[in-house]
């Protein structure tokens, strides 16, 4: 992600009710609706951070060092327990996972942690006495693309398949083809969004119900917001330039921006 205003990466938690902001100056945690800062780790505590992931709305954060002045290595995932009442902040680091190559992404849920490297994905039990459960070789994955079903009722992990233009869905061990979509009619992944038997056709903008804009050439993360009524849906966009956008849209395609703020200017020391 771009280094605008010192933001290295952004990530929603599992239900998109909060998001983490990994920065050159540490970490900030925000509530989405209403938008407010819920906690932060300053530079003196953690240095500059490349990646941060939170477990739902709990006290557990996964951090990976990076940026200009890191205190932690880019090849290690450290678990920070903010509930630990200790004098030395380093004692809040309760777990460490170290590898031989840089960590590109981290995903968590209540029973597992997923750690993504350029050509391999590791799955560990979590958080008590972590044990490596699986590892998967992947094609080159420099963006660390991977996602994990947050529900304990579903054991689903998705990441780029070995064949270009495919996704591997672990759980059903199904290879999902992005190009030849007729192969996916029985795919669990194709039905995840409940939008029909295939996903590929919806990639083209001509199929869009509504569209919204964010600052030009500005990386962002997006998620659906809470529905305010049966006929109104919303999308939240968090941008690396420090801006927060909420758009509402209706079934007829009408889309308007309902909220705008600069989350980096918000400071709230309420307990998380």
C-alpha positions as MATLAB code, in Angstrom:
seq = 'XXXXXXXXXXXXXXXXXXXXXXXXXXXXXXXXXXXXXXXXXXXXXXXXXXXXXXXXXXXXXXXXXXXXXXXXXXXXXXXXXXXXXXXXXXXXXXXXXXXXXXXXXXXXXXXXXXXXXXXXXXXXXXXXXXXXXXXXXXXXXXXXXXXXXXXXXXXXXXXXXXXXXXXXXXXXXXXXXXXXXXXXXXXXXXXXXXXXXXXXXXXXXXXXXXXXXXXXXXXXXXXXXXXXXXXXXXXXXXXXXXXXXXXXXXXXXXXXXXXXXXXXXXXXXXXX';
ca = [
       0.000    0.000    0.000;
       1.052    3.581   -0.520;
       2.934    5.310    2.249;
       0.628    8.342    2.384;
       0.567    9.879    5.865;
       2.661    6.979    7.137;
      -0.036    4.323    6.654;
       1.556    0.996    5.679;
      -1.543   -1.228    5.630;
      -5.189   -1.425    6.653;
      -7.301   -4.399    7.647;
     -10.844   -4.951    8.889;
     -11.522   -7.373   11.709;
     -13.620  -10.475   11.044;
     -17.056   -8.816   11.138;
     -15.913   -5.452    9.702;
     -16.926   -3.633   12.896;
     -13.344   -2.408   13.485;
     -10.224   -1.837   11.440;
      -6.481   -1.801   12.144;
      -4.147    0.830   10.781;
      -0.470   -0.229   10.660;
       1.690    2.893   10.508;
       5.205    4.268   10.648;
       4.218    5.595   14.082;
       2.750    2.334   15.439;
      -0.783    0.930   15.354;
      -4.238    2.456   15.655;
      -7.487    0.544   16.152;
     -10.778    2.129   15.093;
     -14.437    1.344   15.531;
     -16.270    1.636   12.189;
     -19.776    2.808   13.163;
     -19.634    5.188   14.853;
     -16.117    6.038   13.722;
     -13.803    6.452   16.717;
     -10.350    5.427   17.844;
     -10.538    2.509   20.267;
      -6.862    2.034   21.050;
      -3.332    2.514   19.841;
       0.223    1.254   20.225;
       2.727    4.069   19.875;
       6.118    4.069   18.186;
       7.991    3.703   21.479;
       6.123    0.459   22.144;
       6.218   -1.258   18.762;
       8.207    0.855   16.287;
       6.970    1.089   12.711;
       4.557   -1.682   11.725;
       3.949   -3.206    8.289;
       0.928   -5.380    9.119;
      -1.616   -5.557   11.908;
      -4.548   -7.920   12.345;
      -7.025   -8.129   15.228;
      -9.055  -11.068   16.518;
     -12.683   -9.906   16.382;
     -12.998   -7.220   19.117;
     -10.656   -8.950   21.546;
      -7.402   -7.843   23.159;
      -5.270   -9.919   20.752;
      -3.400   -8.264   17.890;
      -1.004   -9.821   15.386;
       1.748   -7.431   14.269;
       4.590   -7.661   11.758;
       7.441   -5.177   11.776;
       8.327   -3.095    8.744;
       8.627    0.427    7.464;
      11.346    2.945    8.292;
      12.055    2.256   11.986;
      10.876   -1.256   12.864;
      11.447   -2.821   16.261;
      10.273   -6.216   15.049;
      11.403   -8.380   12.148;
       9.505   -8.654    8.876;
       9.856  -12.448    9.080;
       8.038  -12.749   12.419;
       4.415  -12.519   13.504;
       4.079  -11.310   17.098;
       0.883  -11.636   19.128;
       0.253   -8.636   21.364;
      -2.104   -9.157   24.319;
      -3.290   -5.707   25.322;
      -5.046   -7.102   28.405;
      -1.746   -8.034   30.057;
      -1.103   -5.703   33.001;
       2.691   -5.472   32.981;
       5.258   -2.729   33.462;
       7.363   -3.588   30.445;
       5.353   -3.350   27.198;
       7.477   -6.152   25.732;
       5.799   -8.530   28.176;
       2.556   -8.007   26.262;
       4.099   -9.992   23.405;
       2.787  -13.440   24.282;
       3.454  -15.464   21.104;
       5.889  -15.398   18.209;
       5.893  -17.178   14.845;
       9.169  -16.823   12.926;
       9.922  -17.845    9.343;
      12.744  -17.567    6.817;
      10.977  -15.121    4.481;
       8.920  -11.937    4.963;
       5.360  -12.312    6.198;
       2.896  -10.816    3.703;
      -0.460  -11.344    5.420;
      -2.049  -12.654    8.609;
      -5.603  -13.913    9.124;
      -7.077  -14.980   12.457;
     -10.173  -16.532   13.939;
     -10.960  -17.983   17.363;
      -9.266  -21.338   16.707;
      -6.662  -20.699   13.981;
      -4.086  -18.243   12.685;
      -3.067  -18.161    9.014;
       0.324  -16.755    8.006;
       1.061  -16.027    4.355;
       4.503  -15.945    2.727;
       5.259  -15.399   -0.946;
       5.049  -19.089   -1.884;
       3.644  -20.784    1.201;
       0.777  -20.554    3.666;
       0.949  -21.867    7.237;
      -2.022  -22.806    9.404;
      -1.617  -23.006   13.198;
      -3.981  -23.749   16.049;
      -4.593  -20.593   18.053;
      -4.264  -19.023   20.573;
      -3.529  -21.629   23.282;
      -0.323  -23.643   22.716;
      -0.172  -23.125   18.933;
       0.659  -26.167   16.821;
       1.256  -26.203   13.080;
      -1.707  -27.958   11.477;
      -1.066  -27.543    7.743;
       1.108  -25.812    5.210;
       0.342  -25.194    1.550;
       2.652  -24.358   -1.323;
       1.272  -21.661   -3.630;
       2.218  -19.926   -6.844;
       3.979  -16.576   -6.409;
       1.689  -14.530   -4.175;
       3.545  -11.232   -3.586;
       0.398   -9.476   -2.320;
      -0.269  -12.156    0.295;
      -3.756  -12.812   -1.076;
      -5.652  -15.111    1.258;
      -8.860  -15.196    3.256;
     -10.340  -17.325    5.987;
     -13.950  -18.021    6.890;
     -14.400  -16.489   10.382;
     -17.174  -18.907   11.380;
     -16.154  -21.917   13.453;
     -18.875  -23.864   11.641;
     -17.005  -23.670    8.319;
     -13.424  -24.788    7.687;
     -12.753  -22.726    4.560;
      -9.501  -21.114    3.447;
      -9.029  -19.552    0.004;
      -5.816  -18.487   -1.746;
      -4.354  -18.352   -5.299;
      -4.185  -21.755   -6.980;
      -1.098  -23.081   -8.783;
      -2.737  -22.530  -12.171;
      -2.868  -18.910  -13.271;
      -6.418  -17.598  -12.983;
      -7.542  -20.052  -10.312;
      -8.273  -19.992   -6.598;
      -7.806  -22.906   -4.240;
     -10.540  -23.364   -1.670;
      -9.332  -25.594    1.148;
     -12.118  -27.255    3.056;
     -13.879  -28.647    0.007;
     -10.480  -28.970   -1.735;
     -12.008  -27.291   -4.758;
     -10.049  -25.469   -7.443;
     -12.146  -22.497   -8.527;
     -11.575  -21.349  -12.114;
     -11.831  -17.613  -12.701;
     -11.717  -17.820  -16.489;
     -13.908  -20.833  -17.340;
     -16.757  -20.045  -14.974;
     -19.028  -22.848  -16.180;
     -16.762  -25.226  -14.253;
     -17.865  -23.632  -10.981;
     -21.595  -24.309  -10.932;
     -21.310  -26.625   -7.920;
     -18.612  -24.623   -6.170;
     -19.017  -23.581   -2.540;
     -17.060  -20.418   -3.335;
     -19.444  -19.495   -6.146;
     -22.331  -19.634   -3.699;
     -20.669  -17.777   -0.839;
     -22.046  -14.413   -1.895;
     -25.511  -15.840   -2.697;
     -25.411  -14.035   -6.026;
     -25.863  -17.020   -8.331;
     -23.811  -19.905   -9.668;
     -20.789  -17.897  -10.839;
     -18.730  -14.941   -9.696;
     -16.737  -14.050  -12.798;
     -19.544  -12.223  -14.606;
     -19.856   -9.704  -11.779;
     -16.259   -8.536  -12.133;
     -17.152   -6.421  -15.189;
     -18.464   -2.958  -14.331;
     -21.413   -3.376  -16.708;
     -22.967   -5.694  -14.118;
     -22.603   -3.183  -11.290;
     -25.714   -2.204   -9.368;
     -24.108    1.000   -8.104;
     -20.690    2.625   -7.993;
     -18.866    5.051   -5.742;
     -15.583    6.923   -5.879;
     -12.604    7.363   -3.567;
      -9.576    9.668   -4.010;
      -7.774    8.995   -7.302;
      -4.958    6.441   -7.173;
      -5.560    5.887   -3.469;
      -5.532    2.317   -2.163;
      -8.440    1.415    0.086;
     -10.254   -1.451    1.773;
     -14.024   -1.799    1.489;
     -16.781   -3.638    3.325;
     -20.550   -3.642    3.478;
     -21.884   -1.597    6.376;
     -24.904   -2.107    8.573;
     -28.204   -1.843    6.731;
     -30.214    1.160    7.861;
     -33.417   -0.239    6.322;
     -34.636   -3.031    4.064;
     -34.177   -0.895    0.970;
     -30.911    0.851    1.843;
     -27.476   -0.779    1.920;
     -24.117    0.785    2.642;
     -20.449    0.416    1.762;
     -17.549    1.565    3.939;
     -14.258    2.577    2.286;
     -11.106    3.159    4.355;
      -8.268    4.802    2.396;
      -4.528    4.973    3.041;
      -4.638    8.759    2.758;
      -6.443    8.748    6.120;
      -9.986    9.238    4.857;
     -13.171    7.375    5.797;
     -16.108    7.169    3.388;
     -19.592    5.723    3.818;
     -21.856    5.361    0.801;
     -25.480    4.238    0.818;
     -27.177    2.679   -2.197;
     -30.661    1.461   -3.037;
     -31.887   -1.467   -5.182;
     -32.500    0.921   -8.079;
     -28.787    1.873   -8.133;
     -29.006    5.284   -6.482;
     -25.750    5.832   -4.542;
     -24.778    8.771   -2.327;
     -22.033    9.506    0.177;
     -23.541    9.620    3.653;
     -20.419   10.204    5.748;
     -16.850   11.447    5.374;
     -14.105   11.868    7.952;
     -10.333   11.838    8.370;
      -9.711    8.943   10.738;
      -6.059    9.869   11.316;
      -7.225   13.128   12.897;
      -9.432   11.300   15.395;
      -7.975   10.672   18.839;
      -9.986    8.870   21.480;
      -8.349    7.262   24.494;
     -11.410    5.256   25.548;
     -10.626    1.769   26.768;
     -10.816   -0.857   24.042;
];
